[in-house]
């Protein structure tokens, strides 16, 4: 199963509430925080919504 390493590289301050909420729901709290998530369509959709705020890397498990 592929996993995604998602890192918050830009602050969501000043962006719409739904984008801030998406960052929170991904589990990203502080700048440069990183989470590992499964590569599923729901997570891909969340990443697409905030792609200007995050950096994504694919990792193999």
N, C-alpha and C positions, 0 to 999 in steps of 0.2 A: 504494500500500500504506500502510495506516495504521500508525502507530507509537505506542508508549506511553512517556511520560516518567515514570519511577518514582523517587520520592524517599523516603528513609528519614527519618521525622520523629519516631520514638519508638524508644528503645533496646529490643532484644530480650532484654536481661538480665532474668531472673526469669520468662521464658516457657519453655514446653516445648522440648525439644531439637529436635523436628521443625520448630517455627516458626523457631528460630534457623538451622537448616539451610536452610530455604526462603529466608530473607533472604540467606544466603551464596550460594545457587545463583542468585539473581536478580542477583548481582554487587554487592550493597550491602555495603560494609565499615564505613564510619564514619557517624555521625549526619549528616544533611543531604547525604549523597552521592547522586548521581543517575545513573541509567542509562537508555539508550534501547533498548527492545526492540520486536520485531515484535508486532503485535496478533494473536496466535494463541491457540487455546483452552488450550494447555498453560500459557502465561504467565498468562492470565486466571485459571486455577485456582490457580496459585501466589499471585497477588495476592489472590484471595479468602481464602486461608488466613491471610494476614498483613495483611488490610485495616485492622486497628486500628493497625498500625505504619507504614504507608506512605501517601503521597499520590500519586495517579495523574492524569495529564493526557493527553488524546489529542492527537496532533499529526499534521499531514498532511505527506507528503514528496512 
